[in-house]
Amino acid sequence: MIAKKRFYLKCPYCESKYVIRFGQYKNKQIYFCKNCGKKYTNQKPKNKIYDQKIINDAISNYNLGNSIDETVKILNKKYKIKVPNSTINSWITQYSKICSFRKIRSNVLSYYKNKKEIVKSFSFKHNGCTYNFIYHRPKLEMYCKGFPSLLRFITKMKDECPNIFFNRKNKYSQLKLEIKSRKEGRFNQACKLASFCLKSCSRDSKSHSIVEKFMLINDKSTIACELPVWFWEKYVDLGICGHIDILQVRKGNIYIMDYKLDASKDNGENVSSQLFLFATGLSFRTKIPLTRFRCAWFDESNYYEFNPSEQDFSFKFKNKLYFRKI
């Protein structure tokens, strides 16, 4: 009989905390990892030779269009280590359910022979901070056929982003909306990706950028990270700007997502407020109805989502109360 989840247990293969008891064998407790699908006892796994950072880099370089032979050379140059082709191939196969880009990799590479054209990156310096805006050109073109205005907005960002507006300190985080969204956590693909890639991260300060870049390269739904968004609300004479952590297109909707170090402990109203404003801003800029957006925040174990078009909200600005009632 399967027991309850034991989040304090760590998988020795992928270090995920999403582990459950899975019966016993010869008086030994068997555990099952929901993240990587491995079964094990409390003994350490054998033949774990390579650091997780090398495994992550191998999969990412392969999904950036490099062949296995080219990936071997990249790892050898970076880590001064010779990884057999068969080992890299086994990693790619073993983690294909988590790194779902493999499903569309061959299709992408058939149209994009130049690997340098796959991922585009630009840096913006806003309010004294540097934001690395990146987008995946093949996925953007594949998934945004139904959202041509979003495609144009992202591809023209380098030339059309109003830096002056961002330097006025009109941040989304400075406006707090009172949103009563229901907070129900679940475990999904975003959690798996975060858990997998963060095994190579030892500093919390780097976790956001690591999760964002890894998902952009290895997840089939993620199309952009650190996307600048801005708009001016004329009814309240208020300008707002910010950067969307992760942008996805899946199930016919646009997902605005934020990775949090501990999503279950975050103030749901504060996060919901910021994500709602991001969705409103992007809807305004692209003329895409708010009904086509979804907002979500997540960590390695929990994923929370809401529909911004179904939310009531209220806020106070310049001693005036504003609200929307669905």
Backbone hydrogen bonds in HBPLUS format (Angstrom, degrees):
<---DONOR---> <-ACCEPTOR-->    atom                        ^
c    i                          cat <-CA-CA->   ^        H-A-AA   ^      H-
h    n   atom  resd res      DA  || num        DHA   H-A  angle D-A-AA Bond
n    s   type  num  typ     dist DA aas  dist angle  dist       angle   num
A0006-ARG N   A0019-VAL O   2.95 MM  13  5.79 170.1  1.96 164.2 167.2     1
A0009-LEU N   A0006-ARG O   3.22 MM   3  5.83 164.3  2.24 116.5 121.2     2
A0011-CYS N   A0016-SER O   2.88 MM   5  5.26 155.7  1.94 145.6 153.6     3
A0015-GLU N   A0011-CYS O   2.66 MM   4  4.43 134.1  1.86 129.8 139.6     4
A0019-VAL N   A0017-LYS O   2.94 MM   2  5.58 130.7  2.19 106.5  91.8     5
A0034-LYS N   A0018-TYR O   3.04 MM  16  5.81 158.3  2.08 166.3 173.3     6
A0020-ILE N   A0032-PHE O   3.06 MM  12  5.47 162.4  2.09 150.6 155.9     7
A0032-PHE N   A0020-ILE O   2.92 MM  12  5.47 162.4  1.95 159.9 164.3     8
A0022-PHE N   A0030-ILE O   2.70 MM   8  5.14 160.5  1.73 152.8 146.0     9
A0030-ILE N   A0023-GLY O   2.87 MM   7  5.53 166.5  1.89 156.6 154.4    10
A0025-TYR N   A0028-LYS O   2.88 MM   3  5.20 155.4  1.95 143.6 151.0    11
A0028-LYS N   A0025-TYR O   2.97 MM   3  5.20 144.5  2.10 104.7 115.6    12
A0031-TYR N   A0040-TYR O   2.72 MM   9  5.37 165.2  1.74 164.3 169.7    13
A0040-TYR N   A0031-TYR O   2.98 MM   9  5.37 151.9  2.06 142.9 150.5    14
A0033-CYS N   A0038-LYS O   2.95 MM   5  5.44 164.2  1.97 157.5 162.8    15
A0037-GLY N   A0033-CYS O   2.84 MM   4  5.15 136.4  2.03 136.0 147.6    16
A0054-ILE N   A0051-ASP O   3.02 MM   3  5.51 132.4  2.26 110.2 121.5    17
A0055-ILE N   A0051-ASP O   3.35 MM   4  6.82 154.1  2.43 146.4 153.5    18
A0056-ASN N   A0052-GLN O   2.91 MM   4  6.17 166.1  1.92 157.6 160.6    19
A0057-ASP N   A0053-LYS O   2.97 MM   4  6.10 160.9  2.01 143.0 148.5    20
A0058-ALA N   A0054-ILE O   2.90 MM   4  6.04 151.9  1.98 144.7 152.6    21
A0059-ILE N   A0055-ILE O   3.09 MM   4  6.35 165.9  2.11 154.2 156.5    22
A0060-SER N   A0056-ASN O   2.94 MM   4  6.12 162.8  1.97 151.4 156.9    23
A0061-ASN N   A0057-ASP O   2.88 MM   4  5.93 165.9  1.90 148.8 152.8    24
A0062-TYR N   A0058-ALA O   3.05 MM   4  6.17 154.0  2.12 143.9 151.3    25
A0063-ASN N   A0059-ILE O   2.97 MM   4  6.19 156.6  2.02 146.6 152.9    26
A0064-LEU N   A0060-SER O   2.96 MM   4  6.17 117.3  2.36 138.5 154.7    27
A0064-LEU N   A0061-ASN O   3.27 MM   3  5.03 144.3  2.41  90.7 101.0    28
A0066-ASN N   A0061-ASN O   3.33 MM   5  6.00 154.7  2.40 156.8 153.1    29
A0065-GLY N   A0062-TYR O   3.11 MM   3  5.58 153.9  2.18 112.8 116.1    30
A0071-THR N   A0067-SER O   2.86 MM   4  6.10 152.1  1.94 147.2 155.7    31
A0072-VAL N   A0068-ILE O   2.94 MM   4  6.20 153.2  2.01 148.7 154.9    32
A0073-LYS N   A0069-ASP O   3.22 MM   4  6.55 155.5  2.28 144.4 149.9    33
A0074-ILE N   A0070-GLU O   3.02 MM   4  6.31 153.4  2.09 147.7 155.0    34
A0075-LEU N   A0071-THR O   2.99 MM   4  6.23 165.6  2.01 156.1 158.9    35
A0076-ASN N   A0072-VAL O   2.95 MM   4  6.09 155.2  2.02 146.5 154.0    36
A0077-LYS N   A0073-LYS O   2.98 MM   4  6.14 153.8  2.05 144.7 151.0    37
A0078-LYS N   A0074-ILE O   2.98 MM   4  6.15 154.8  2.05 147.0 154.1    38
A0079-TYR N   A0075-LEU O   2.77 MM   4  5.64 168.4  1.79 151.5 155.6    39
A0080-LYS N   A0076-ASN O   2.87 MM   4  4.62 128.6  2.13 118.6 127.4    40
A0087-THR N   A0084-PRO O   3.07 MM   3  5.27 128.1  2.35 101.0 114.1    41
A0088-ILE N   A0084-PRO O   3.24 MM   4  6.66 160.1  2.29 155.4 159.5    42
A0089-ASN N   A0085-ASN O   2.96 MM   4  6.18 161.2  1.99 151.9 157.7    43
A0090-SER N   A0086-SER O   2.97 MM   4  6.13 144.5  2.10 136.0 145.2    44
A0091-TRP N   A0087-THR O   3.01 MM   4  6.35 148.6  2.11 146.1 154.4    45
A0092-ILE N   A0088-ILE O   3.01 MM   4  6.29 164.4  2.03 154.4 157.9    46
A0093-THR N   A0089-ASN O   3.06 MM   4  6.26 155.7  2.12 143.9 150.2    47
A0094-GLN N   A0090-SER O   2.81 MM   4  5.85 163.6  1.84 147.2 152.7    48
A0095-TYR N   A0091-TRP O   3.00 MM   4  6.04 162.3  2.03 155.0 157.5    49
A0096-SER N   A0093-THR O   3.40 MM   3  5.25 169.0  2.42 106.2 106.6    50
A0099-CYS N   A0095-TYR O   2.85 MM   4  6.00 176.2  1.86 163.4 163.7    51
A0103-LYS N   A0100-SER O   3.07 MM   3  5.85 158.1  2.12 121.6 125.9    52
A0101-PHE N   A0218-ASN O   2.95 MM 117  5.03 155.6  2.01 140.5 133.8    53
A0104-ILE N   A0101-PHE O   2.94 MM   3  5.62 146.1  2.06 119.2 127.5    54
A0105-ARG N   A0101-PHE O   3.00 MM   4  5.97 116.8  2.42 145.5 161.3    55
A0105-ARG N   A0102-ARG O   3.40 MM   3  4.88 151.6  2.49  90.3  98.3    56
A0108-VAL N   A0104-ILE O   2.94 MM   4  6.18 157.6  2.00 156.7 163.5    57
A0109-LEU N   A0105-ARG O   2.94 MM   4  6.18 167.8  1.96 161.5 163.6    58
A0110-SER N   A0106-SER O   3.12 MM   4  6.18 132.3  2.36 136.1 147.2    59
A0111-TYR N   A0108-VAL O   3.14 MM   3  5.64 148.7  2.24 110.1 118.4    60
A0112-TYR N   A0108-VAL O   3.00 MM   4  6.16 144.0  2.13 145.8 157.0    61
A0117-GLU N   A0114-ASN O   3.05 MM   3  5.67 162.6  2.08 118.0 123.6    62
A0118-ILE N   A0115-LYS O   3.25 MM   3  5.56 167.0  2.27 110.2 114.1    63
A0137-ARG N   A0118-ILE O   2.85 MM  19  5.44 139.0  2.02 157.1 166.5    64
A0120-LYS N   A0135-TYR O   2.96 MM  15  5.46 168.1  1.97 165.2 166.8    65
A0135-TYR N   A0120-LYS O   2.94 MM  15  5.46 153.4  2.01 149.7 157.9    66
A0122-PHE N   A0133-PHE O   2.80 MM  11  5.25 161.1  1.83 158.2 164.7    67
A0133-PHE N   A0122-PHE O   2.75 MM  11  5.25 130.9  1.99 165.8 177.4    68
A0124-PHE N   A0131-TYR O   2.87 MM   7  5.20 160.9  1.91 149.0 155.0    69
A0131-TYR N   A0124-PHE O   2.74 MM   7  5.20 166.3  1.76 158.3 163.1    70
A0126-HIS N   A0129-CYS O   2.83 MM   3  5.37 140.2  1.99 168.0 162.0    71
A0129-CYS N   A0126-HIS O   2.99 MM   3  5.37 166.5  2.01 117.7 121.3    72
A0134-ILE N   A0225-CYS O   3.19 MM  91  5.43 159.3  2.24 141.0 147.2    73
A0225-CYS N   A0134-ILE O   2.85 MM  91  5.43 154.1  1.92 159.8 163.0    74
A0136-HIS N   A0223-ILE O   2.88 MM  87  5.20 160.1  1.92 141.1 145.9    75
A0140-LEU N   A0136-HIS O   2.92 MM   4  5.96 156.1  1.97 156.8 164.8    76
A0141-GLU N   A0137-ARG O   3.02 MM   4  6.20 159.5  2.06 154.2 158.1    77
A0142-MET N   A0138-PRO O   2.92 MM   4  6.11 149.7  2.01 147.1 156.4    78
A0143-TYR N   A0139-LYS O   2.90 MM   4  5.90 171.4  1.90 154.3 155.9    79
A0144-CYS N   A0140-LEU O   3.05 MM   4  5.69 135.4  2.25 137.3 146.7    80
A0147-PHE N   A0144-CYS O   2.99 MM   3  4.60 145.7  2.11  90.6 101.4    81
A0150-LEU N   A0147-PHE O   3.04 MM   3  5.41 130.3  2.29 108.8 121.4    82
A0151-LEU N   A0147-PHE O   3.18 MM   4  6.56 155.3  2.25 151.8 159.2    83
A0152-ARG N   A0148-PRO O   3.01 MM   4  6.28 158.6  2.06 146.8 151.9    84
A0153-PHE N   A0149-SER O   2.96 MM   4  6.05 158.1  2.01 139.3 145.9    85
A0154-ILE N   A0150-LEU O   3.07 MM   4  6.24 160.4  2.11 151.2 154.4    86
A0155-THR N   A0151-LEU O   3.08 MM   4  6.20 170.3  2.09 151.2 154.3    87
A0156-LYS N   A0152-ARG O   2.97 MM   4  5.88 144.8  2.10 149.4 156.8    88
A0157-MET N   A0154-ILE O   3.23 MM   3  5.18 162.8  2.27 104.8 109.2    89
A0159-ASP N   A0156-LYS O   3.20 MM   3  5.76 129.7  2.46 112.1 123.0    90
A0160-GLU N   A0156-LYS O   3.04 MM   4  6.07 147.3  2.15 154.6 164.7    91
A0161-CYS N   A0157-MET O   3.02 MM   4  5.36 139.8  2.19 150.5 147.0    92
A0165-PHE N   A0162-PRO O   3.08 MM   3  5.51 123.9  2.41 109.1 121.7    93
A0166-PHE N   A0162-PRO O   3.40 MM   4  6.82 153.9  2.48 149.9 156.9    94
A0167-ASN N   A0163-ASN O   3.14 MM   4  6.40 136.5  2.34 144.3 155.7    95
A0167-ASN N   A0164-ILE O   3.20 MM   3  5.21 132.1  2.44  95.3 108.0    96
A0168-ARG N   A0165-PHE O   3.30 MM   3  5.63 161.2  2.34 111.6 113.5    97
A0241-CYS N   A0170-ASN O   2.55 MM  71  5.73 131.6  1.77 157.7 171.9    98
A0174-GLN N   A0171-LYS O   3.19 MM   3  5.46 155.3  2.25 104.3 111.6    99
A0172-TYR N   A0241-CYS O   2.95 MM  69  5.65 127.2  2.24 150.6 148.8   100
A0175-LEU N   A0172-TYR O   3.22 MM   3  5.77 161.7  2.25 115.6 120.7   101
A0178-GLU N   A0314-SER O   2.73 MM 136  5.14 168.6  1.74 159.7 163.3   102
A0186-ARG N   A0303-TYR O   3.10 MM 117  5.11 137.9  2.29 123.7 136.1   103
A0303-TYR N   A0186-ARG O   2.65 MM 117  5.11 118.6  2.02 136.6 155.9   104
A0191-CYS N   A0188-ASN O   3.12 MM   3  5.45 121.4  2.48 104.9 118.3   105
A0192-LYS N   A0188-ASN O   3.18 MM   4  6.55 156.1  2.24 150.4 157.4   106
A0193-LEU N   A0189-GLN O   3.01 MM   4  6.28 161.3  2.04 154.5 158.5   107
A0194-ALA N   A0190-ALA O   3.01 MM   4  6.21 163.5  2.04 149.2 153.7   108
A0195-SER N   A0191-CYS O   2.89 MM   4  6.03 167.0  1.91 153.5 157.3   109
A0196-PHE N   A0192-LYS O   2.93 MM   4  6.04 158.1  1.98 146.7 153.0   110
A0197-CYS N   A0193-LEU O   3.01 MM   4  6.16 174.7  2.01 155.6 156.5   111
A0198-LEU N   A0194-ALA O   3.05 MM   4  5.95 150.8  2.14 146.3 153.9   112
A0200-SER N   A0197-CYS O   3.41 MM   3  6.21 168.5  2.42 116.2 119.1   113
A0201-CYS N   A0198-LEU O   3.09 MM   3  4.89 165.0  2.12 102.4 106.5   114
A0206-LYS N   A0203-ARG O   3.15 MM   3  5.68 152.8  2.23 111.7 118.9   115
A0207-SER N   A0204-ASP O   3.12 MM   3  5.09 150.5  2.21 101.5 110.5   116
A0210-ILE N   A0206-LYS O   3.06 MM   4  6.20 158.3  2.11 156.8 163.7   117
A0211-VAL N   A0207-SER O   2.94 MM   4  6.06 168.2  1.95 154.8 157.3   118
A0212-GLU N   A0208-HIS O   2.96 MM   4  6.12 169.4  1.97 156.0 159.4   119
A0213-LYS N   A0209-SER O   3.04 MM   4  6.06 172.6  2.05 146.7 149.1   120
A0214-PHE N   A0210-ILE O   3.00 MM   4  5.98 161.5  2.04 146.8 152.8   121
A0215-MET N   A0211-VAL O   2.97 MM   4  6.02 161.5  2.00 149.9 154.8   122
A0216-LEU N   A0212-GLU O   3.01 MM   4  6.19 154.6  2.07 147.4 154.8   123
A0217-ILE N   A0213-LYS O   3.12 MM   4  6.32 156.5  2.18 148.7 153.5   124
A0218-ASN N   A0214-PHE O   2.87 MM   4  5.87 164.2  1.90 152.3 157.5   125
A0219-ASP N   A0215-MET O   2.96 MM   4  4.92 149.4  2.06 130.0 133.3   126
A0249-VAL N   A0221-SER O   3.14 MM  28  5.62 154.8  2.21 146.6 150.2   127
A0223-ILE N   A0247-LEU O   2.85 MM  24  5.88 162.8  1.88 157.1 162.9   128
A0224-ALA N   A0247-LEU O   3.41 MM  23  5.18 156.3  2.47 138.1 138.3   129
A0247-LEU N   A0224-ALA O   2.87 MM  23  5.18 156.1  1.93 159.2 154.3   130
A0226-GLU N   A0244-ILE O   2.79 MM  18  4.99 109.5  2.29 138.6 155.7   131
A0226-GLU N   A0245-ASP O   3.07 MM  19  4.66 148.1  2.18 109.6 118.2   132
A0227-LEU N   A0244-ILE O   2.95 MM  17  4.93 136.8  2.14 140.5 139.4   133
A0244-ILE N   A0227-LEU O   2.82 MM  17  4.93 163.5  1.84 138.5 137.5   134
A0229-VAL N   A0242-GLY O   2.88 MM  13  5.53 156.8  1.93 156.5 156.9   135
A0242-GLY N   A0229-VAL O   2.94 MM  13  5.53 144.6  2.07 159.7 165.3   136
A0231-PHE N   A0240-ILE O   3.01 MM   9  5.68 152.7  2.08 160.5 165.7   137
A0240-ILE N   A0231-PHE O   2.95 MM   9  5.68 170.2  1.96 173.3 176.5   138
A0233-GLU N   A0238-LEU O   2.77 MM   5  5.21 166.4  1.79 159.5 154.7   139
A0236-VAL N   A0233-GLU O   3.26 MM   3  5.88 144.5  2.40 112.2 120.3   140
A0237-ASP N   A0233-GLU O   2.89 MM   4  5.77 109.0  2.41 139.9 158.8   141
A0238-LEU N   A0233-GLU O   3.12 MM   5  5.21 162.5  2.15 136.2 140.4   142
A0246-ILE N   A0257-MET O   3.10 MM  11  5.02 150.9  2.19 152.0 148.3   143
A0257-MET N   A0246-ILE O   2.88 MM  11  5.02 172.3  1.89 162.1 160.2   144
A0248-GLN N   A0255-TYR O   2.93 MM   7  4.88 163.4  1.95 142.7 147.9   145
A0255-TYR N   A0248-GLN O   2.78 MM   7  4.88 165.3  1.80 138.0 143.0   146
A0250-ARG N   A0253-ASN O   3.08 MM   3  5.57 151.0  2.17 155.3 162.0   147
A0253-ASN N   A0250-ARG O   2.99 MM   3  5.57 167.2  2.00 121.1 125.4   148
A0254-ILE N   A0292-ARG O   2.86 MM  38  6.19 168.0  1.88 164.5 168.0   149
A0294-ARG N   A0254-ILE O   2.84 MM  40  6.13 144.6  1.96 159.3 159.4   150
A0256-ILE N   A0294-ARG O   2.85 MM  38  6.23 166.4  1.87 164.1 165.7   151
A0296-ALA N   A0256-ILE O   2.94 MM  40  6.28 149.9  2.03 159.1 158.6   152
A0258-ASP N   A0296-ALA O   2.96 MM  38  6.45 138.0  2.14 138.7 151.7   153
A0298-PHE N   A0258-ASP O   3.11 MM  40  6.58 148.3  2.21 153.5 159.7   154
A0260-LYS N   A0298-PHE O   2.87 MM  38  5.86 171.4  1.88 162.2 163.8   155
A0265-LYS N   A0262-ASP O   3.14 MM   3  5.73 144.5  2.27 114.3 123.1   156
A0266-ASP N   A0263-ALA O   3.30 MM   3  5.21 150.6  2.39  97.4 105.9   157
A0271-VAL N   A0267-ASN O   3.17 MM   4  6.44 169.1  2.18 162.2 164.9   158
A0272-SER N   A0268-GLY O   2.87 MM   4  5.88 160.7  1.91 145.4 151.9   159
A0273-SER N   A0269-GLU O   2.90 MM   4  5.95 152.1  1.97 143.0 150.3   160
A0274-GLN N   A0270-ASN O   3.16 MM   4  6.42 164.0  2.19 147.7 150.6   161
A0275-LEU N   A0271-VAL O   2.98 MM   4  6.18 170.9  1.98 158.4 161.0   162
A0276-PHE N   A0272-SER O   2.85 MM   4  5.85 154.3  1.91 144.6 152.2   163
A0277-LEU N   A0273-SER O   3.08 MM   4  6.29 157.3  2.13 146.7 152.1   164
A0278-PHE N   A0274-GLN O   2.99 MM   4  6.27 150.9  2.08 146.1 154.6   165
A0279-ALA N   A0275-LEU O   2.94 MM   4  6.21 161.2  1.98 150.2 154.5   166
A0280-THR N   A0276-PHE O   2.90 MM   4  6.15 157.6  1.95 147.6 154.3   167
A0281-GLY N   A0277-LEU O   2.83 MM   4  5.95 159.2  1.87 146.8 152.6   168
A0282-LEU N   A0278-PHE O   2.90 MM   4  6.13 164.8  1.92 154.0 157.7   169
A0283-SER N   A0279-ALA O   2.87 MM   4  5.93 153.9  1.94 145.1 153.0   170
A0284-PHE N   A0280-THR O   2.93 MM   4  6.09 153.3  2.01 143.5 150.7   171
A0285-ARG N   A0281-GLY O   2.98 MM   4  6.21 159.6  2.02 149.2 154.3   172
A0286-THR N   A0282-LEU O   2.99 MM   4  6.01 152.9  2.07 144.7 151.2   173
A0287-LYS N   A0283-SER O   2.81 MM   4  5.40 126.4  2.10 139.2 149.9   174
A0292-ARG N   A0289-PRO O   3.04 MM   3  5.80 167.7  2.06 120.9 124.9   175
A0293-PHE N   A0290-LEU O   3.11 MM   3  5.45 162.9  2.14 116.5 118.2   176
A0295-CYS N   A0306-PHE O   2.95 MM  11  5.45 175.6  1.96 169.7 170.4   177
A0306-PHE N   A0295-CYS O   2.88 MM  11  5.45 152.3  1.95 152.9 159.0   178
A0297-TRP N   A0304-TYR O   2.99 MM   7  5.46 144.9  2.12 142.7 153.7   179
A0304-TYR N   A0297-TRP O   2.89 MM   7  5.46 168.2  1.91 166.6 170.6   180
A0299-ASP N   A0302-ASN O   2.96 MM   3  5.56 149.9  2.05 154.4 161.3   181
A0310-GLU N   A0307-ASN O   3.10 MM   3  5.63 161.4  2.14 116.4 122.3   182
A0311-GLN N   A0308-PRO O   3.43 MM   3  5.44 167.1  2.45 109.0 108.8   183
A0313-PHE N   A0324-ARG O   3.18 MM  11  5.43 157.7  2.23 140.9 147.2   184
A0324-ARG N   A0313-PHE O   2.80 MM  11  5.43 157.4  1.85 157.4 159.3   185
A0315-PHE N   A0322-TYR O   2.81 MM   7  5.41 154.0  1.87 154.1 158.8   186
A0322-TYR N   A0315-PHE O   2.80 MM   7  5.41 176.6  1.80 170.5 171.5   187
A0317-PHE N   A0320-LYS O   2.85 MM   3  5.29 155.2  1.91 152.4 157.1   188
A0320-LYS N   A0317-PHE O   3.01 MM   3  5.29 150.9  2.09 107.3 116.4   189
